[in-house]
């Protein structure tokens, strides 16, 4: 069955056009407003400001968000990160405009530096949003500067656009205190409009013509490799190495950028330069949503560590921001300080931060330093630790976190673009095997076995699921029933992880297609939502234990539902079973509260036990999934469900041997050698293969695909030595270029000649390539290389009906074309979801190379390789 995962990247065209146009429209809107204010001397108010804010959110925010989605999908590290970041910027700026228009009475008051003693007095007049905006703009200025610098390694149009955005943000911040800066800001925004329009037109033409028509793209301002030399010793752990994942761009830089912005704004707040956190909560909520997206893309890449880490960081910033919003808007610092002594959610965050640090000890030093700074930050936010000048210490911790995150943003972005370690990130503290041995210590002691297990039942989102429930449980602990301030302060730390964040986990579970699906997190999200509504927000909506009959009935219904969840959990593992059992006891506590018969110590004990189970479950799930082995015990299922369904599947329409069997390779090779057409895996997507010795088989490929006759078919060879033996008239520069791109997902178009017959292209000479040229590729897939050694060069084209999506699994090939084929070599899911990148090298010595089709290898990467080869040849 076809899936969206097989959607070819060529159908996305050039999503950067959307991103650039979104910046153009947003800058043009601000330019008009700024120059109008300068001309008339009247600031926009009311509906005008609200409309401007809505336009910024819809155009600069959502349109650019879509561009970020599509660009990440095209394996564009820089583009995806930049568009998501600027989407958050324009959305935040637009939300500020709306808030400023909705509360026009706010006065622009500036606190003296370091005024923490009068920081949060509730009876003082509220400040305007300008202080929060300054904090946010300064954070985005530093990020924009990094993005403008990094864009110079990609092309020489975006540096002008992003550099102009950086300068515009500087003068937008200055304009909050001096109207003269609006003129400068307006002029710079005109530059953004002009450069952005040119860039959008250039990319649009490139998407339509599949070649660069206007200059500015395809060549970087300078080579990213000039920033440093790749480190020979990789910091990746032994045993953790995986095949290259180019289905989605790397989201780590985006996650670090989000940490930078959030930590920077909190540093401003804790040092006393912001009195209220209303606007700050909105800005952090928006950037934390982007961080959640980076967590989701880590999940799509199968990276459980970064998926969990970025999810935890997003959760922390959201909880902290809305807790401070409640403090500054409703309670005041003096009233909140006493109530906070009974809140224990910070301890769970500290435990999770320590766990993440442990799991990063086999990664690079920079990753460990980031986690260490997060430990300091979570420790500083624990309210039970007596600390003089607690807010100042929190500000210092946020500053430290900002510094590490800013450097990590730059390093990860440059290293992602260059696909090498160009910016130093340090070495690993311990090897992967040493960490695995440490994690397996308890299991080794109990089972007396020192052998590493093979395989794991843990799923990628399990760790975050346990973390959300554990944090909600710890935060729900209350020392009494009669502290409305503490109850109000506890709302974010229970509602956000327990309910809101679990909907994100539901989305992942649905994507994963698990047996539980989204049932478990969805049910528990409903439970924590009801708990928050009654226990913490009840006094705000006049609901108490005495008039909560509906909640009593709901708790009984949830007990019945949880009984089914217990049965399901018993088929999974013991930890999940214990968690569902503890949830049943918590439901009884909830029921007793509605009946006004709850013994508080019993509830505290149940919440504590539940959180301990969740912490162990999170640690074990993360460790087991990171290494793909059951290093920490989760317990075997009490019951095993065996499918009673008989195999009633229809026999496949063609021969479908497995790729890992030698007999399977021989079967497909024999078919190809007799003139058959077969589906085969490649290092990109699945392809149709025919032997070059049988022209009638190549003709059949055209008929199977309904492929236009004018579209040529390329050939695959097993190694470059085969090409050398044929002695084609190839220049030394082209030989060197092919040495650098083969084997891999790049195909080179070279001049055709009689030498092809020496290569083994027999009677099919006239049916491959064009009259003058032929595309040759050496695949980076062992199975296919062995097959080519058995058959000789193969004529190859993608295994899909012409004009439709590429096939990324052998099941897709069988279901779509199996009835027309003699065989399909089954190799599971393909390494990529897009086809190879095609480069025209026929004029490499005269005019360089031309990107004919951009596929799994970005055009910028190909051009970097060519420039490096050309410079070396000179």
C-alpha positions in Angstrom: 0.0 0.0 0.0 1.3 3.4 -0.9 2.2 5.8 1.9 3.0 9.5 2.2 6.5 8.4 3.2 7.1 7.6 -0.4 6.2 11.0 -1.7 9.0 12.1 -4.0 10.8 15.3 -3.0 10.5 16.6 -6.6 6.8 17.2 -6.0 7.7 19.6 -3.2 9.4 21.8 -5.8 11.3 24.5 -4.0 9.7 25.1 -0.6 12.3 27.9 0.1 10.2 30.1 -2.2 7.4 30.0 0.4 9.9 30.8 3.2 11.4 33.7 1.4 8.1 35.2 0.3 6.8 34.9 3.9 9.8 37.0 5.1 9.2 39.4 2.2 5.6 40.0 3.1 6.3 40.3 6.9 9.2 42.8 6.3 7.0 44.8 3.9 4.2 45.1 6.4 6.6 46.3 9.1 8.2 48.7 6.7 4.9 50.3 5.8 4.0 50.6 9.5 7.4 52.0 10.5 7.5 54.6 7.7 3.9 55.6 8.4 4.7 56.2 12.0 7.7 58.4 11.1 5.6 60.3 8.5 2.5 60.9 10.7 3.9 60.6 14.2 1.0 58.4 15.2 1.6 54.9 16.4 -0.7 52.1 15.2 -3.4 51.3 17.8 -6.4 49.1 18.3 -7.6 47.2 15.2 -4.7 48.3 13.1 -2.2 46.7 15.4 -4.4 43.6 15.8 -4.6 43.2 12.0 -0.8 43.7 11.7 -0.3 41.0 14.3 -2.7 38.6 12.6 -0.9 39.1 9.2 2.5 38.5 10.8 1.2 35.3 12.4 -0.5 34.0 9.3 2.1 35.0 6.7 5.4 35.1 8.6 4.4 32.4 11.0 2.2 29.7 9.4 3.3 30.1 5.8 6.9 29.9 6.8 6.1 27.0 9.1 4.8 25.1 6.0 8.1 26.0 4.3 10.0 24.6 7.2 8.1 21.3 7.1 8.7 20.8 3.4 12.3 21.9 3.6 13.1 19.5 6.4 11.5 16.8 4.3 14.0 17.6 1.5 17.0 17.0 3.8 17.9 20.7 3.8 19.5 21.2 7.2 19.9 24.9 7.0 16.6 25.8 5.2 14.4 23.8 7.6 16.2 25.3 10.7 16.0 28.9 9.4 12.4 28.8 8.3 11.2 27.3 11.6 13.2 29.9 13.5 11.9 32.8 11.6 8.4 31.4 11.8 8.6 31.5 15.6 10.0 35.1 15.4 7.3 36.5 13.2 4.6 34.7 15.2 5.9 36.0 18.5 6.2 39.5 17.1 2.6 39.3 15.8 1.3 38.0 19.1 3.0 40.9 20.8 1.2 43.4 18.5 -2.1 41.8 19.4 -1.5 41.9 23.1 -0.3 45.5 22.9 -3.5 46.5 21.1 -5.7 44.5 23.5 -4.1 46.2 26.6 -3.4 49.8 25.5 -3.2 51.0 29.1 0.1 49.4 29.8 2.8 52.0 30.4 6.4 51.9 29.2 8.3 51.7 32.5 11.9 50.7 32.7 13.1 48.9 35.9 16.5 49.9 37.2 19.2 47.3 36.6 19.1 44.4 39.0 15.9 45.5 40.8 14.9 42.1 42.1 13.5 43.3 45.4 10.6 45.0 43.7 10.5 42.6 40.8 7.1 41.0 41.3 4.9 43.1 43.5 1.3 42.6 42.4 0.1 46.1 43.4 2.5 47.9 41.0 1.3 49.0 37.7 1.9 46.6 34.9 4.7 47.2 32.5 4.3 47.4 28.7 5.3 44.5 26.5 8.4 46.3 25.3 10.7 44.8 28.0 9.7 41.3 27.0 10.0 42.2 23.3 13.6 43.5 23.9 14.6 40.3 25.6 13.1 38.2 22.7 14.6 40.4 20.0 18.1 40.3 21.5 17.9 36.5 21.6 16.7 36.3 18.0 19.4 38.8 16.9 22.1 36.5 18.0 20.4 33.5 16.3 19.8 35.5 13.1 23.4 36.5 13.0 24.4 32.8 13.2 21.9 31.9 10.5 23.1 34.6 8.2 26.7 33.5 8.6 25.8 29.8 8.0 23.8 30.7 4.9 27.0 31.9 3.3 28.0 28.3 3.1 24.9 27.4 1.1 24.4 30.3 -1.4 25.1 34.0 -1.7 21.5 35.4 -1.7 20.4 34.2 1.7 23.3 35.9 3.6 22.0 39.3 2.4 18.4 38.4 3.4 19.1 37.0 6.8 21.8 39.6 7.5 19.2 42.3 6.7 16.8 40.6 9.0 19.4 40.7 11.8 20.0 44.4 11.3 16.2 45.1 11.1 15.7 43.3 14.5 18.5 45.4 16.0 16.7 48.7 15.0 13.3 47.3 15.8 14.6 46.8 19.4 16.1 50.3 19.4 12.9 51.8 18.0 11.1 50.7 21.2 13.0 53.5 23.0 13.7 56.0 20.1 11.5 56.7 17.1 14.5 57.6 14.9 15.4 53.9 14.5 12.1 53.3 12.7 13.5 55.0 9.6 16.6 52.8 9.6 14.6 49.7 10.2 12.2 50.6 7.4 15.1 51.1 4.9 16.6 47.7 5.9 13.2 46.0 5.6 13.1 47.4 2.0 16.4 45.5 1.4 14.8 42.4 2.8 11.9 42.8 0.3 14.2 43.3 -2.7 16.6 40.5 -1.9 13.8 38.2 -0.8 11.8 38.7 -4.0 14.9 38.1 -6.1 15.7 34.9 -4.2 12.1 33.6 -4.5 12.0 34.3 -8.3 15.4 32.6 -8.7 14.3 29.5 -6.8 10.9 29.4 -8.5 12.6 29.4 -11.9 15.0 26.7 -10.7 12.0 24.6 -9.6 10.2 25.0 -12.9 13.2 24.5 -15.2 15.2 22.1 -12.9 18.3 24.2 -13.5 19.7 27.5 -12.1 18.5 30.3 -14.4 19.4 33.3 -12.2 22.7 33.5 -10.3 22.8 33.4 -6.5 22.0 29.7 -5.8 24.0 26.6 -6.5 27.3 28.1 -5.3 28.1 29.2 -1.7 29.7 32.5 -0.8 32.5 30.4 0.7 33.1 26.7 1.2 31.9 25.3 4.6 34.9 23.1 4.7 37.1 26.1 5.1 35.7 26.5 8.7 37.8 23.6 9.9 39.1 20.2 9.1 37.0 17.1 9.8 38.1 15.2 12.9 39.4 11.8 12.2 38.1 10.4 15.5 34.3 10.5 15.4 32.6 11.0 18.7 29.9 8.6 17.7 29.9 5.5 19.9 31.0 2.1 18.9 27.9 0.0 18.3 25.7 3.1 17.9 26.7 3.7 14.3 23.7 3.6 12.0 23.4 3.9 8.2 23.1 7.5 7.1 19.5 8.8 7.5 18.7 11.3 4.8 14.9 11.1 4.9 14.7 14.2 7.1 17.1 17.0 7.9 18.9 16.9 11.3 16.8 18.8 13.8 19.4 19.2 16.6 20.4 22.8 15.5 16.7 23.8 15.7 16.4 22.3 19.2 19.5 24.2 20.4 18.2 27.5 18.9 15.0 27.0 20.9 17.0 26.4 24.1 19.0 29.6 23.4 15.9 31.8 23.0 14.0 30.4 26.0 17.0 30.5 28.3 17.9 34.0 27.2 14.4 35.4 27.9 14.4 33.7 31.3 17.8 35.2 32.1 16.4 38.7 31.4 13.4 37.9 33.6 15.4 36.5 36.6 17.9 39.3 36.5 15.0 41.7 37.0 14.7 43.4 33.6 11.2 42.2 33.1 8.4 42.7 35.7 5.7 40.7 34.2 5.9 37.5 32.2 2.7 37.7 30.2 4.4 38.4 26.8 7.4 36.3 27.8 5.1 33.3 28.3 3.7 33.7 24.8 7.2 34.0 23.2 8.5 31.0 25.0 5.3 28.9 24.2 5.8 29.6 20.5 9.5 28.7 20.4 8.9 25.7 22.6 6.4 24.5 20.1 9.2 24.7 17.5 11.3 22.7 19.9 8.6 20.1 20.0 8.7 19.9 16.2 12.4 19.3 16.4 11.6 16.5 18.8 9.1 15.1 16.3 11.7 15.2 13.5 14.2 13.4 15.8 11.5 10.7 16.2 11.0 10.5 12.4 14.8 9.9 12.1 14.6 7.2 14.8 16.8 9.2 17.2 15.2 8.4 20.6 17.8 10.3 22.6 17.2 13.7 20.9 13.5 13.1 20.6 13.3 12.6 24.4 15.8 15.4 25.3 14.2 18.0 23.1 10.7 17.0 24.3 11.9 17.3 28.0 13.4 20.7 27.3 10.3 22.0 25.6 8.2 20.7 28.5 10.5 22.4 31.0 10.3 25.8 29.3 6.5 25.6 29.0 5.9 24.7 32.6 8.4 27.3 33.9 6.9 30.1 31.7 3.3 29.6 32.6 4.1 29.1 36.3 5.9 32.5 36.2 2.9 33.9 34.3 0.6 32.9 37.1 3.0 34.3 39.7 3.4 37.7 38.0 -0.2 38.1 36.8 -2.4 36.6 39.6 -0.5 35.9 42.8 2.6 38.0 43.3 6.0 36.8 44.5 5.5 37.1 48.3 2.3 35.0 48.1 3.8 32.5 45.7 7.0 31.9 47.7 5.3 30.2 50.6 3.0 28.1 48.4 6.0 27.0 46.3 7.6 25.2 49.2 5.0 22.5 48.8 5.6 21.9 45.1 7.9 19.0 44.1 7.9 18.9 40.3 11.4 20.4 40.2 12.8 17.3 41.8 11.5 15.1 39.0 13.0 17.5 36.4 16.3 17.3 38.2 16.2 13.5 38.1 15.4 13.4 34.4 18.2 15.9 33.7 20.7 13.6 35.5 19.4 10.7 33.5 19.9 12.5 30.3 23.4 13.4 31.4 24.1 9.8 32.1 22.8 8.8 28.6 25.0 11.4 27.0 28.3 10.2 28.5 29.1 8.3 25.3 28.4 11.3 23.1 30.5 14.4 22.5 31.7 16.8 25.3 29.5 19.6 24.1 26.4 17.4 24.6 27.5 16.6 28.1 28.2 20.2 29.0 24.7 21.1 27.7 23.2 18.5 29.9 25.3 19.6 32.9 24.0 23.1 32.5 20.5 21.8 32.4 21.1 20.0 35.6 22.3 23.2 37.2 19.2 25.0 35.9 16.7 22.4 37.2 18.5 22.3 40.6 18.2 26.1 40.8 14.5 25.9 40.1 13.8 23.6 43.1 11.9 25.6 45.6 12.8 23.5 48.7 16.5 24.3 48.3 17.3 27.4 50.4 19.3 29.7 48.3 20.0 33.4 48.9 19.2 35.5 45.8 17.4 32.5 44.2 16.3 34.5 41.2 19.8 35.8 40.6 21.2 32.2 40.7 18.4 31.2 38.3 19.5 34.0 36.0 23.1 32.8 36.1 22.0 29.3 35.3 19.9 30.5 32.4 22.9 32.5 31.1 25.1 29.4 31.3 22.5 27.4 29.4 22.3 30.2 26.8 26.0 30.2 26.2 26.3 26.5 25.7 23.1 26.4 23.5 24.3 29.2 21.3 27.6 27.6 20.6 25.8 24.2 20.1 23.5 25.9 17.6 26.4 27.1 15.5 28.4 23.9 15.8 25.5 21.5 15.0 24.3 23.7 12.1 27.7 24.0 10.5 28.6 20.3 11.1 25.2 19.3 9.6 25.7 21.4 6.5 29.2 20.1 6.0 28.2 16.6 7.1 31.5 16.5 8.9 32.8 17.6 12.3 34.1 21.0 11.3 33.4 22.9 14.5 34.9 21.2 17.6 32.4 19.5 19.9 34.8 17.4 22.0 35.3 13.7 22.5 33.2 11.1 24.3 33.7 10.5 28.0 33.2 6.8 27.8 32.7 4.2 25.1 29.3 2.9 24.1 30.2 -0.6 25.4 31.2 0.8 28.8 27.9 2.7 29.1 26.0 -0.4 28.1 27.8 -2.5 30.7 27.0 0.2 33.4 23.4 0.2 32.5 23.2 -3.5 32.5 24.8 -3.9 35.9 21.6 -4.8 37.8 20.5 -7.2 35.1 23.9 -8.8 35.1 23.8 -9.3 38.9 20.3 -10.8 38.9 20.6 -13.0 35.8 24.4 -13.9 36.2 24.8 -13.3 32.5 27.3 -10.9 31.0 26.2 -11.2 27.4 24.5 -8.3 25.8 20.9 -9.2 24.8 19.8 -8.8 21.2 16.8 -6.7 20.3 14.3 -4.8 22.5 10.6 -4.3 22.8 11.0 -0.6 23.8 9.5 1.9 21.4 10.8 5.4 20.6 8.1 7.5 22.4 7.9 5.3 25.5 10.5 7.3 27.5 8.7 10.6 27.0 5.3 8.9 27.9 6.7 7.8 31.2 8.3 11.2 31.8 5.1 13.1 31.2 3.1 10.9 33.6 5.8 10.9 36.3 6.1 14.7 36.2 2.3 15.1 36.4 2.2 12.7 39.4 5.0 14.5 41.4 3.5 17.9 40.6 0.1 16.7 41.8 1.4 16.1 45.3 -0.3 18.5 47.7 0.3 19.0 51.4 -3.2 20.1 52.2 -6.6 20.7 50.6 -6.8 24.4 51.6 -4.0 26.2 49.7 -5.6 27.8 46.6 -2.4 29.6 45.7 -0.4 26.3 45.5 -3.2 24.7 43.6 -3.2 27.5 41.1 0.6 27.3 40.7 0.4 23.5 40.2 -1.9 23.8 37.1 0.9 24.2 34.5 3.1 21.5 35.9 0.2 18.9 35.9 -1.8 20.0 32.9 1.0 20.6 30.4 2.9 17.3 30.8 -0.1 15.2 32.0 -2.6 16.3 29.3 -1.2 18.6 26.6 2.1 16.9 26.0 0.5 13.4 26.0 -1.5 14.5 22.9 1.8 14.9 21.2 2.7 11.3 22.3 -0.6 10.2 20.9 0.3 11.6 17.6 3.6 9.7 17.6 1.9 6.5 18.6 -0.6 6.8 15.8 2.4 7.4 13.4 4.1 4.4 14.8 1.1 2.1 14.4 1.6 0.3 17.7 -0.8 -2.2 19.2 -1.7 0.2 22.0 -1.8 3.0 19.5 -2.8 6.2 21.2 -5.2 4.6 23.7 -3.0 4.6 26.7 -1.6 8.2 26.5 -5.0 9.5 25.4 -6.8 8.0 28.4 -4.2 9.2 30.8 -4.3 12.7 29.3 -8.0 12.7 30.0 -7.3 11.6 33.6 -4.8 14.3 34.3 -6.9 16.9 32.6 -9.9 16.0 34.9 -7.5 16.0 37.9 -6.3 19.5 37.1 -9.8 20.8 36.5 -11.2 19.5 39.8 -8.3 19.5 42.2 -6.4 22.7 41.1 -8.8 24.8 39.1 -12.0 23.9 40.9 -11.9 26.9 43.3 -11.6 29.1 40.2 -14.8 27.8 38.6 -16.7 27.1 41.9 -16.4 23.3 41.8 -15.5 21.5 45.0 -15.6 18.0 46.4 -19.1 18.6 47.6 -20.7 19.3 44.3 -18.7 17.1 41.9 -21.1 14.2 41.2 -20.1 14.2 37.6 -16.5 13.6 38.5 -17.5 10.8 40.8 -19.3 9.0 37.9 -16.4 9.7 35.6 -13.9 8.2 38.0 -15.9 5.0 38.3 -16.1 4.9 34.4 -12.3 5.4 34.3 -11.8 2.6 36.8 -13.6 0.2 34.4 -11.6 1.5 31.5 -8.3 1.2 33.4 -9.1 -2.4 34.1 -9.0 -3.1 30.4 -5.7 -1.1 30.1 -4.3 -3.3 32.9 -5.1 -6.4 30.9 -3.5 -4.9 27.8 -0.4 -3.9 29.8 0.0 -7.4 31.0 0.8 -8.4 27.5 3.6 -5.8 27.2 5.9 -5.7 30.2 5.9 -5.6 34.0 6.8 -1.9 34.3 3.8 -0.9 32.2 1.6 -3.3 34.2 2.7 -1.7 37.5 2.1 1.7 36.1 -1.5 0.9 35.1 -2.1 -0.8 38.5 -0.8 2.4 40.2 -3.0 4.5 38.0 -6.0 2.4 39.2 -5.1 3.3 42.8 -4.8 7.0 41.8 -8.3 6.8 40.3 -9.6 5.4 43.6 -7.9 8.4 45.3 -9.7 10.7 42.9 -13.0 9.0 43.6 -12.5 9.3 47.4 -11.8 13.0 47.0 -15.1 13.6 45.2 -16.8 11.7 48.1 -14.8 13.9 50.6 -13.3 10.7 52.2 -9.7 10.9 50.9 -6.9 10.2 53.3 -4.2 12.6 52.1 -1.2 10.5 53.1 -2.5 7.6 51.0 -2.8 9.8 48.0 0.8 11.2 48.5 2.1 7.6 48.8 0.3 6.6 45.6 1.5 9.6 43.6 5.1 9.0 44.8 5.0 5.3 43.9 3.5 6.1 40.5 6.3 8.7 39.8 9.0 6.2 40.8 7.7 3.6 38.4 7.5 6.2 35.7 11.1 7.4 36.3 12.4 3.8 36.1 10.3 3.2 33.0 11.6 6.3 31.3 15.3 5.4 32.1 14.9 1.8 31.0 13.0 2.6 27.8 15.5 5.3 26.8 18.5 3.1 27.5 17.0 0.0 25.8 15.9 2.0 22.7 19.1 3.9 22.3 21.1 0.8 22.0 18.4 -1.5 20.6 19.0 -4.0 23.4 17.1 -4.8 26.6 19.9 -3.6 28.9 17.6 -2.7 31.8 14.9 -5.0 32.9 11.3 -4.1 32.0 9.9 -7.6 32.8 8.5 -10.2 30.5 4.8 -10.0 29.7 2.5 -12.1 31.8 0.4 -13.1 28.8 1.4 -13.5 25.2 -1.2 -13.0 22.5 -0.8 -15.3 19.6 -2.6 -14.5 16.4 -5.2 -17.0 15.6 -5.5 -15.8 12.0 -4.4 -18.2 9.4 -2.3 -17.1 6.6 -4.9 -16.3 4.0 -2.8 -13.9 1.9 -2.9 -14.3 -1.8 0.3 -15.6 -3.3 2.5 -12.8 -4.7 2.1 -12.1 -8.4 5.7 -12.8 -9.1 8.8 -14.4 -7.6 9.8 -12.5 -4.4 13.0 -13.9 -2.8 14.7 -12.2 0.2 17.8 -10.2 -0.4 19.8 -11.7 2.5 19.7 -15.1 1.0 22.3 -16.1 -1.6 19.7 -18.2 -3.3 17.5 -15.2 -3.6 20.2 -13.2 -5.4 20.9 -16.1 -7.8 17.2 -16.4 -8.6 16.9 -12.7 -9.6 20.3 -12.9 -11.4 19.1 -15.9 -13.4 15.8 -14.1 -14.3 17.7 -10.9 -15.4 20.2 -13.0 -17.5 17.3 -14.5 -19.4 15.8 -11.2 -20.3 13.3 -10.6 -17.5 12.5 -7.3 -15.7 12.7 -7.4 -11.9 12.3 -5.0 -9.1 15.4 -4.5 -7.1 16.5 -2.4 -4.0 19.0 0.4 -4.5 20.8 2.8 -2.1 18.0 5.3 -2.7 14.5 3.9 -3.7 13.4 0.7 -5.4 14.1 0.4 -9.1 13.2 -1.7 -12.1 16.2 -3.5 -13.5 16.9 -5.1 -16.9 20.1 -6.6 -18.3 21.9 -4.4 -20.8 22.5 -7.6 -22.9 18.7 -7.8 -23.6 17.3 -4.8 -25.5 13.8 -6.3 -25.5 13.9 -6.3 -21.6 14.8 -2.6 -21.7 11.9 -2.0 -24.1 9.6 -3.9 -21.7 10.7 -1.5 -18.9 9.2 1.4 -20.9 6.0 -0.5 -21.3 5.7 -1.5 -17.6 6.2 2.1 -16.4 4.3 3.8 -19.3 7.6 5.8 -19.6 7.9 8.2 -22.5 10.4 7.0 -25.0 12.3 10.3 -25.0 13.3 9.8 -21.3 16.6 7.9 -21.2 17.5 5.0 -18.9 20.7 5.0 -16.9 23.0 2.1 -16.2 24.4 0.8 -12.8 27.9 -0.8 -12.5 29.3 -2.4 -9.4 32.5 -0.4 -9.0 34.6 2.3 -10.7 37.3 -0.3 -11.7 34.8 -1.7 -14.3 34.7 1.7 -15.9 38.5 2.0 -15.9 38.8 -1.3 -17.7 36.6 0.0 -20.5 39.0 2.9 -20.9 36.5 5.7 -21.7 37.9 9.1 -22.8 37.4 10.7 -19.4 39.5 13.7 -18.2 41.5 13.5 -14.9 39.1 16.0 -13.3 36.1 13.8 -14.1 37.9 10.7 -12.8 38.7 12.6 -9.6 35.1 13.8 -9.2 33.7 10.3 -9.7 36.1 8.9 -7.2 34.6 11.3 -4.6 30.9 10.7 -5.4 31.0 6.9 -6.1 29.6 4.8 -4.6 26.5 6.8 -3.5 23.3 8.6 -4.5 24.8 10.7 -7.3 24.7 9.7 -11.0 27.0 11.3 -13.5 26.1 11.9 -17.1 29.1 11.5 -19.3 29.7 11.2 -23.1 28.6 8.0 -24.7 30.9 5.9 -26.9 31.9 2.5 -28.2 33.7 2.0 -24.9 30.3 1.1 -23.4 30.4 -2.3 -25.2 33.7 -3.1 -23.4 31.9 -2.3 -20.2 29.5 -5.1 -20.9 26.7 -3.1 -22.4 26.0 -5.4 -25.3 22.9 -5.4 -27.6 21.3 -2.8 -25.3 23.7 -0.1 -26.3 21.2 1.8 -28.3 18.5 1.5 -25.7 20.3 3.1 -22.7 21.1 6.8 -22.4 20.7 9.2 -25.3 22.6 9.3 -28.6 25.4 11.3 -27.1 25.4 10.7 -23.4 24.8 8.1 -20.7 24.2 8.3 -16.9 26.3 5.9 -14.9 25.9 5.3 -11.2 27.7 3.0 -8.7 25.2 2.1 -5.9 26.2 2.1 -2.2 24.3 -1.1 -1.5 26.0 -4.4 -1.0 23.1 -6.5 -2.2 22.8 -4.7 -5.5 26.6 -4.6 -6.1 26.7 -8.4 -5.7 23.7 -8.7 -8.1 25.5 -6.6 -10.8 28.6 -8.7 -10.4 26.5 -11.7 -11.3 24.7 -10.1 -14.2 26.9 -7.3 -15.6 25.7 -3.7 -16.0 22.0 -3.2 -15.4 19.6 -0.7 -17.0 17.9 1.0 -14.1 14.9 3.3 -13.6 12.7 3.9 -10.6 10.0 1.2 -9.8 6.9 3.3 -10.1 4.4 4.1 -12.8 5.6 7.2 -14.7 4.7 10.4 -12.9 3.8 8.7 -9.6 5.6 8.5 -6.2 8.8 6.5 -5.8 8.6 3.0 -4.2 10.2 2.9 -0.8 9.4 -0.7 0.2 9.3 -3.9 -1.8 5.6 -4.3 -0.9 4.9 -1.1 -2.9 6.7 -2.5 -5.9 4.7 -5.8 -5.7 1.4 -4.1 -5.2 1.9 -1.6 -8.0 3.9 -3.4 -10.7 4.2 -7.0 -9.4 1.7 -8.4 -12.0 3.9 -7.0 -14.8 7.3 -8.2 -13.4 9.0 -11.6 -13.3 10.5 -11.0 -9.9 11.1 -8.6 -7.0 14.1 -8.8 -4.7 12.7 -8.0 -1.2 14.9 -5.9 1.0 12.4 -4.1 3.3 12.3 -0.4 3.6 14.6 1.6 1.3 17.4 3.7 2.7 15.9 6.9 1.1 12.6 8.2 0.1 13.8 10.1 -3.0 15.8 9.1 -6.0 19.4 10.0 -6.7 20.9 13.4 -7.7 21.8 13.6 -11.4 24.8 15.7 -12.4 25.7 16.5 -16.0 29.4 16.2 -16.4 29.7 16.3 -20.2 31.3 19.8 -20.0 33.1 19.4 -16.7 36.4 20.7 -18.1 34.9 23.7 -20.0 32.0 25.0 -17.9 31.9 22.8 -14.8 28.9 20.6 -13.8 25.2 21.1 -13.9 22.6 19.7 -11.5 20.0 18.1 -13.7 17.9 16.7 -10.9 18.3 17.2 -7.1 17.6 14.1 -5.2 18.8 12.6 -1.9 22.1 14.4 -2.1 21.6 18.2 -1.9 22.8 20.3 -4.8 24.9 22.4 -2.4 26.7 19.3 -1.2 27.5 18.2 -4.8 28.8 21.6 -5.6 31.0 21.6 -2.5 32.5 18.2 -3.6 33.1 19.6 -7.1 34.8 22.8 -5.8 37.0 20.8 -3.5 38.0 18.4 -6.3 38.6 21.3 -8.8 40.7 23.2 -6.2 42.8 20.1 -5.5 43.3 19.5 -9.2 44.6 23.1 -9.7 
